[in-house]
């Protein structure tokens, strides 16, 4: 086990995985709906980048401030 793994409990790791899977399912659905003509405009898929969002957001505190871009 490396230092990063030991800093995050097994329960936190499971929750992070659950969040990544939730994001993936949403992205897959949004992509399918866009391709099916149910979403108009542009869809910027985040597939393959779920760990970035979960990792960054899991390190945020209530005092942190963030802004979003089109891939937010």
Helices and strands as residue ranges (DSSP letters): H 3-7, H 10-35, H 50-58
